[in-house]
């Protein structure tokens, strides 16, 4: 009988350790092999290898490429927009800008997902974020050359559809005094905070995690209300309280995400970037 204390058990234990050590290398090799298979016109093989790489390594680029293959219908009888959306979504949630663009466009068109302009705006906004607000994502600071133009287009569409007000869903008492709130403010801010906290939980000490949450809780929205001249001071104060409550969590921007000036952000950034 073979147990961990016998010769065969020890050999089996060593084999398990060896296989575990080789798994990351195998997944990386699968990514390279998938790219080669795709370029060689072997979509079925490429898809199988991309799936392995996407699952084992949680590789955003592999997830994105799978989404693109399903969207184009490579190796299939017809495009599969639903599966394309699923893989684009995984890569987008890992912070991969090209996937965020594609997912935003799927929501815009209603392909593979229910048409939702606010979700389209959310993903296109996130895709065009600068590197200063992308470094804590799983994939790091990625870039898509079409993101800025696509974001500009959806802003134009949403503004023309809603008139001058882009500050959708704000409480009626303050909806008319803000002109600098994006339609997907809450959705974007919630995603940013969730990703930043997850990164902190992975790379920071418990003390650092606490400091990170305190930093996020202390943030104030960067808005400039247009109060009517006849509005009383008390009413303005009440309106500001409503605005601050609604704009929580606060959108992360280069202005409040300066890792050189916020110690806990600097610590997190260094921890992420350390090999």
Beta strands, then each sheet from edge to edge (+ up, - down):
end
